[in-house]
Amino acid sequence: MKRAAMRLCTLNRGLLIHGRGLTQGSQYTPKQGLLHIREACSSIHVNHVRDKLREIVGISTNWRDHVKAMEERKLLHNLLAKSQKALPPRKMKDSYIEVLLPLGSDPGLRDKYLTVQNTVRFGRILEDLDSLGVLVCYMHNKNDSMAMSPLSIVTALVDKIDMCKQSLSPEQDIKFTGHVSWVGKTSMEVKMKMFQLHKDDAFWPVLDATFVMVARDSENKGPAFVNPLIPENAEEEELFKQGELNKGRRIAFTSASLLKMAPSSEERNTIHEMFLSTLDPKTISFHSRILPPNSVWMENTKLKSLDICHPQERNIFNRIFGGFLMRKAYELAWATACSFGGSRPFVVTVDDIMFQKPVEVGSLLFLSSQVCYTQNNYIQVRVHSEVASLETNEHMTTNVFHFTFMSEREVPLVFPKTYGESMLYLDGHRHFNSMSAPVTLKKDYPVEP
Ligand SMILES: CCCCCCCCCCCCCCCCCC(=O)SCCNC(=O)CCNC(=O)[C@H](O)C(C)(C)COP(=O)(O)OP(=O)(O)OC[C@H]1O[C@@H](n2cnc3c(N)ncnc32)[C@H](O)[C@@H]1OP(=O)(O)O
């Protein structure tokens, strides 16, 4: 399947059509399946993704006009459907998009994506995925009779981003593809893939991502219905079924959260054994703690950062762009893993990033990062993000980010000291275990922030 996708993507090389209608040009017939949509679809330039989003939402490009622009969006409220049944069903091909990031042919663009080690900034890729995911959802809900969309589509969850075997070069073109794979009443699951042009002139897969986006009303104040989705063939039915299963898995994962339930007996044993291994055998006391060899106390793995959320980082709804938050969290996590492991780490998985609350422009963004689990060369990092308004100084959690890195060398173990840290350790272990499969990253072009 991936090989076929790569081959088809190769056929599309050179088809860089700026600003073209995204559902135009498709020669899709129901029997053909998603691979054939890929063949028929042409790419848009990465810079046009955000332009398209502004166009669809009708937002001002000037911060001074944002209040007026939002007033205008209020009027779109009447265009919202009263029920999901009132909306025509869509097919997966309706939302299918290909986006080209021409790093190979556009050196000006390359600078934005470049690290000092001549690799690609993964944080920038996270931003692009976020914008693409939102555009895919607007394509799904597109109504040709409306000039602007009454929907405000926000990122609710980055369910999973898995890096494939191949690595990223800053000198070769990158291609993203995406489409809606499942819908609920107001939420949509989006599947995205990323490919990079390889020496053999084919696009090789480098990343698979699953996001969940939620539709809100024109002012982003309440939920809004999305068009139903009808799978057209066995491949699409499988994807749709997977979306349904993913929803169930997320609910099960959340309800078993350590914030709600006690750890399992196996987990309790793990923590107790770790605790016993840190007691000083010379004293009969629960208080004398000694760090076992080749280990680090979890409390000593922390890094923190502060950002002021300027208007430049706003999204189309004048809140802080989710991709910006991901980039900041990722870069802090990378620095945490780097200083912990003592060598340059490579990202392997991004997992379960929940966007719980929007971040207002002007807020202070506090990020706090910590290694919470390690195994062999793997480092599991958790980043907690909270915002404070300058006026009230009230702090509020907006996101929790989970990143799995792989270090070049074997890394020390981390040991929790407190009960709270033990829960972080177990949560980190659960996230680590949910990683699809251990990957082998090539060393020639590793992925870095
Ligand atoms: C000079 C130039 C200037 C230019 C200016 C313009 C600048 C342009 C810049 C361009 C940038 C491009 C931006 C692109 C936009 C990016 C998007 C973002 O950034 S967005 C920013 C980042 N994101 C944010 O800020 C979002 C912050 N979070 C929130 O607002 C809320 O938590 C919520 C709305 C996501 C859910 O609210 P809640 O009260 O819980 O809602 P309900 O109970 O009503 O449920 C509704 C549905 O949601 C489901 N569901 C819910 N949660 C989850 C989940 N975790 N997991 C899965 N599903 C979830 C739930 O199952 C239900 O589904 P269904 O059964 O109906 O199908």
The ligand as an ORCA input file, in Angstrom:
! r2SCAN-3c Opt
* xyz 0 1
  C      -0.120     39.623      9.411
  C      -0.748     38.297      9.027
  C      -1.774     37.928     10.001
  C      -2.655     36.858      9.547
  C      -3.800     36.595     10.427
  C      -4.349     35.324     10.307
  C      -3.394     34.371     10.900
  C      -3.513     33.118     10.171
  C      -2.564     32.134     10.666
  C      -2.904     30.924      9.961
  C      -2.649     29.807     10.813
  C      -3.464     28.690     10.357
  C      -4.308     28.365     11.461
  C      -5.044     27.143     11.201
  C      -5.924     26.908     12.344
  C      -5.263     25.966     13.261
  C      -6.214     25.512     14.308
  C      -5.821     25.992     15.594
  O      -4.828     26.605     15.795
  S      -6.916     25.688     16.892
  C      -6.007     26.162     18.314
  C      -5.697     25.000     19.170
  N      -6.881     24.349     19.660
  C      -7.673     24.918     20.583
  O      -7.467     26.020     21.019
  C      -8.830     24.079     21.062
  C      -9.003     24.224     22.531
  N     -10.007     23.295     23.042
  C     -11.318     23.568     23.006
  O     -11.722     24.657     22.613
  C     -12.250     22.487     23.493
  O     -11.592     21.599     24.341
  C     -12.898     21.672     22.307
  C     -13.712     22.613     21.444
  C     -11.844     20.999     21.459
  C     -13.798     20.588     22.878
  O     -14.666     21.184     23.795
  P     -15.769     20.310     24.574
  O     -16.467     21.209     25.510
  O     -15.146     19.054     25.069
  O     -16.717     20.005     23.354
  P     -17.945     19.027     23.302
  O     -18.150     18.285     24.590
  O     -19.074     19.841     22.734
  O     -17.479     17.945     22.218
  C     -17.438     18.291     20.886
  C     -16.818     17.156     20.104
  O     -15.424     17.150     20.333
  C     -15.000     15.830     20.640
  N     -13.844     15.982     21.473
  C     -13.627     16.879     22.451
  N     -12.405     16.722     22.969
  C     -11.823     15.704     22.285
  C     -10.568     15.069     22.342
  N      -9.657     15.440     23.212
  N     -10.324     14.070     21.505
  C     -11.203     13.666     20.587
  N     -12.433     14.246     20.479
  C     -12.720     15.242     21.317
  C     -16.201     15.203     21.335
  O     -16.124     13.794     21.294
  C     -17.320     15.751     20.487
  O     -17.379     15.004     19.260
  P     -18.778     14.635     18.546
  O     -19.387     13.531     19.307
  O     -19.632     15.892     18.563
  O     -18.401     14.242     17.157
*
